Amino acid sequence: MSTPRTSREWHDLDRRQLLHPFTDINTYSTTGGRVIERAQHVYIYDTDGNEILDGMSGLWCCGLGYSQDAIAEAVYKQLGQLPYYNSFFNCTNDIAIEMTSRLLAVAPKHMQRVFFTNSGSEANDTNIRLVHRYFDMLGKPDKKLIISRENAYHGSTIAAASLGGMKPMHEQFTGLSYVHHIQQPYWFGSDRKLDADAFGLQAAQALSHKIDELGEHNVAAFIAEPIQGAGGVIVPPETYWPEIQRICNERDILLISDEVICGFGRTGNWFGCDTYQTKPDLITFAKGVTNGYQPLGGVMIGDRMSEVLASGGGEFTHGFTYSGHPAACAAGIATLQIMQEQDTIGHVNTTLSPHFEKHWFALADHPVVGEARFKGFVGALELVRDKESGERLAPKSAATAYCRDVAIESGLMIRAVGDTIICSPPYVCSLEELDLLIERLTNALVRTSREFGVKQ
Ligand SMILES: Cc1ncc(COP(=O)(O)O)c(C=O)c1O
């Protein structure tokens, strides 16, 4: 338990001692942030007594909200039974085996094996190791290059950040030389001279061009999120994924579906690859797999890679102390059980999503909204000064930062990414709570347009 302290004491200690992810260290040292001390259902509570409706499901991970006692109990019970044992050196533990089976049961049929990590970033590092090993074992050692996309987010270790395509991240470190990037399928961010479907095809064909440029015999894999989450909920045009799949099939390129955000229901199915009907060779998972109750990530490995990897060739020299941690796996099993028993995805698809989607798309009528995107149970709003031309509010990102801050002040947690507002509500919201979310967001949009002088 933490020491009893006043809100001010928490703030002071925090800003002086804790380094926060993706935060301006200098500014934060003076301004500080918001200290969250408890959560219930779909609400988070800070040390100043504010109640905030969590429109982001934590960091996309707490889709089942914060009051899932069965997950907490499963973790507690597991810690009493077997708090730790590793899966190195010909050992394993029963709960990791159970979790693997439960996971494969909800995964696409061709997924055959699982490698556990603690996070999505480590899982994407693992993908690179698996892909390189696979082609080495096939006697194609030149196949080492990985193609990813601009503005992708695949995590924050050196390898995962290299896979990612976020400029501000690349400016702060030297990325891996064997990762290359192509354009993203961000239609609203393009010049919009093509219609969305034609643009989707063109964006997918960038993969083919990059393979030509690098040489097919050198290219190992293409990695992508079904819907880019952290990049701004970029829902690709319907033409995009079928063309990507076609190219991967024809060009002997492995497909890695990074489902750290899209997995476990966010796009309306268990996995984003189910929604877009692709057949990835590797699936990265994390976040929602334990509803955020424990750190757990990993990679699911499809049939053709599984067969080769298990066909001989000696030790796979990769792993983490906590791969298959019993408490994390117990949380995962409990999470999957809740989602299956309560038919969470079915409930979202039949009840929550149709209701919310209608209100979400209606936000596109607001003068400051240039485009509203929505898929499954995740949405984005593009903020603009002028709907027709798509001219942005200046300076860049200022309006979304304002809108987000106003929303949080009024009791709604949403996120701003560049000029895009994004939202990823919990699956356990009531219809009334979704209405409250829309009401608070609408008020934030009204205040933003007033602040930035956009005509109502
Ligand atoms: C698509 C995607 N991949 C990987 C990661 C990295 O996961 P983690 O933060 O658990 O390392 C994230 C995190 O947001 C993500 O959105």
The ligand as an ORCA input file, in Angstrom:
! r2SCAN-3c Opt
* xyz 0 1
  C       0.313     -1.544    -32.187
  C       1.234     -1.529    -31.016
  N       2.283     -2.356    -30.996
  C       3.125     -2.405    -29.960
  C       2.943     -1.588    -28.875
  C       3.914     -1.631    -27.739
  O       3.352     -2.268    -26.646
  P       3.996     -2.059    -25.200
  O       3.753     -0.643    -24.802
  O       3.256     -3.077    -24.369
  O       5.434     -2.385    -25.312
  C       1.852     -0.725    -28.835
  C       1.613      0.148    -27.682
  O       0.777      1.007    -27.669
  C       0.984     -0.688    -29.940
  O      -0.053      0.162    -29.984
*
